[in-house]
């Protein structure tokens, strides 16, 4: 990933760098919850990333890490919207 910058929006922590095409990585430890909860978080993040970053063709590599467990889809989507607003400037 090279040199990256960190951002925190809501309950998500992002590390990002510019890229030619959008990519996302996820770091979710066992402290987040059981496998079902971790996979639900990952599915929600992938969906938000695709609908906000990929569909708008934002060139970035993003690594996402939750700060607390049990995040709603609305909270995740709001964090990704804030990330999109940061990149579109």
N, C-alpha and C positions, 0 to 999 in steps of 0.2 A: 504494500500500500504506500510505501514511501513516507514522505512527510505529510502528516494529517493535522487537522484542527479539530478541536472538541467544542461541542455545543450541548446545552441542556434545555430542553423544552418540555414543560410539564413533568411527567414522571419517566421520561426517556432520556437517555444519554446517547449522543451521536458522536462518532468520529467520522470525518469526511475528507475527501479530496476531489478535485476536479478530474474528469475522465472523458473519454470520447463517447462512451455509452453507459447507461445507468446499471449499477450492480449494487447488491445489498448483502451484507452478512449479519448474522444474528448471534449474540452471546447470551445464553439463558442458563443460569446455574440451577442446581437442584434446590437451592434456597427459594427460588421462585414458586415452586410447588411440585406436584407430582407430574408424571409424563403427560397426562391429559391436559393439565393447565399450561404446561410449557408449550405443547404443540398448538394449543388454541391461540396462545400469544403469538407464536410464529406465523400461523395462518393469517391472523389479523394484521400483522405487520406486513406480510407479503401482499395482502390485498390492498392496504393503504398505500404501500410503495408503488404498486402497479398503477392504481387509479390516479395517484397524484404525480409521481415522478416520471414513470415510464411513459404514460399517456401524454404527458406534456414535454417529452423528449429532453429531460434535464440530464446533462452529462455529469454524473458524479458517482463516486463509490462511497457507500455509507455502511458503517458498522453500528448496529443498534443494540443497546443494553438497557434493560428495565431497571429503574431505581427501587421500585417496590412491587410486590405481587398484586394479582387481581386487578389488572388494568382493563377498563372497558374499551370497546371498539371506538367509541366516541373520543375518549382521551387519547388513544393511539392516533386516530385520524387527525385530531387537533394538533398534536405534536408534529406530524408529518406536514400538515398545512403550514405550520410555522417554519419548518425547515424549507419548504418550497418558497415561501415568501423571502427567506434569507437568501436563497440561491437566485431568485429572479431579480434581485436588486442589481 
